[in-house]
Amino acid sequence: MTTYNEIGKTTVSSEVLNKIARLTTLSVKGVSRMSGCRDGLSHLITSEECRGVKVQVKDGLVFVEIYVILISDMNVRDISREIQSRVSRSIAEMIGLDVGGVNIHIMDIDFNA
């Protein structure tokens, strides 16, 4: 992602967006850890390793897919909404990009946490 201004350009690596989303997600109460991205056959086709977050920038909007393992005995819907809210806000405040969507994929529940 590259932005231009009067004196030059700023380039932000997609890995930076990944890291912001991952660290923000891990800070939410009820998240045990990130999960691998096991969505169909895409993990077999690409050599890119997914560490719980996939980010795509399209038409100036950031779209985020988050794969998590949650702690048991917590409200899944509330945790998901909190992740969506915090990740969207973090990206907007830190990078200045609008977020088009944050999709949460609950891959497992941790009953040992």
C-alpha positions in Angstrom: 0.0 0.0 0.0 1.4 3.4 -1.0 0.2 6.8 -0.3 1.4 10.0 -2.0 1.6 13.5 -0.6 3.2 16.8 -1.8 6.7 15.9 -0.6 6.9 12.2 -1.4 5.3 8.8 -0.8 4.8 6.5 2.2 4.7 2.7 1.7 3.3 0.4 4.3 4.1 -3.3 4.1 1.2 -5.7 4.3 3.2 -7.4 7.1 2.7 -4.2 9.2 -1.1 -4.4 8.7 -0.9 -8.1 9.6 1.1 -7.3 12.8 -1.3 -4.6 13.9 -4.3 -6.9 13.4 -2.6 -9.8 15.1 -1.4 -7.9 18.2 -4.7 -6.1 18.5 -6.6 -9.4 18.4 -4.4 -11.0 21.0 -5.1 -8.1 23.4 -8.8 -8.8 23.5 -10.0 -10.6 26.6 -11.2 -14.1 25.6 -8.7 -14.7 22.8 -6.5 -17.7 23.7 -4.3 -17.5 20.6 -4.2 -17.1 16.8 -4.9 -20.1 14.6 -3.6 -21.2 11.3 -5.7 -20.3 8.3 -7.3 -23.5 7.2 -9.8 -22.2 4.7 -10.3 -24.9 2.0 -7.4 -25.6 -0.3 -5.8 -22.1 -0.3 -3.1 -23.3 2.1 -2.1 -25.9 -0.3 -1.9 -23.6 -3.3 0.1 -20.8 -1.8 3.5 -21.0 -0.1 2.6 -18.0 2.1 2.2 -19.0 5.8 -0.8 -17.6 7.6 -0.3 -16.8 11.2 -3.9 -16.1 12.1 -4.4 -13.0 9.9 -4.9 -12.3 6.2 -5.0 -8.7 5.0 -6.0 -7.4 1.6 -6.0 -3.8 0.4 -8.5 -3.2 -2.4 -9.6 0.2 -3.8 -8.1 2.0 -0.8 -9.9 -0.2 1.8 -8.4 -2.8 4.1 -10.1 -6.2 4.4 -9.0 -8.4 7.2 -9.6 -12.1 7.9 -8.8 -13.2 11.4 -8.5 -16.8 12.6 -8.6 -17.3 16.3 -9.0 -19.8 19.1 -11.1 -18.5 21.9 -11.2 -19.2 25.6 -14.2 -21.3 26.8 -16.9 -19.9 29.0 -17.0 -16.5 27.2 -19.5 -15.0 24.8 -18.3 -15.7 21.3 -20.3 -13.0 19.7 -19.1 -10.3 22.1 -15.5 -11.3 21.7 -15.9 -11.3 17.9 -17.4 -7.8 17.9 -14.7 -6.5 20.2 -12.0 -7.9 17.9 -13.7 -6.3 14.9 -14.0 -3.0 16.6 -10.5 -2.9 17.9 -8.8 -4.1 14.7 -10.7 -1.6 12.6 -9.9 1.3 15.0 -6.2 0.3 15.3 -5.7 0.2 11.5 -7.6 3.5 11.0 -5.7 5.3 13.8 -2.2 3.9 13.1 -2.2 3.8 9.3 -5.0 6.2 8.3 -6.7 3.7 6.0 -10.4 2.9 6.1 -11.4 -0.7 6.9 -13.9 -2.3 4.6 -14.4 -5.3 6.8 -13.0 -7.5 9.5 -14.2 -11.2 9.3 -13.6 -13.4 12.4 -13.1 -17.2 11.9 -13.4 -19.1 15.2 -11.3 -22.2 14.6 -11.5 -23.8 18.0 -12.3 -23.3 21.7 -9.6 -23.7 24.3 -11.1 -25.5 27.3 -7.7 -25.6 29.1 -7.2 -21.9 29.4 
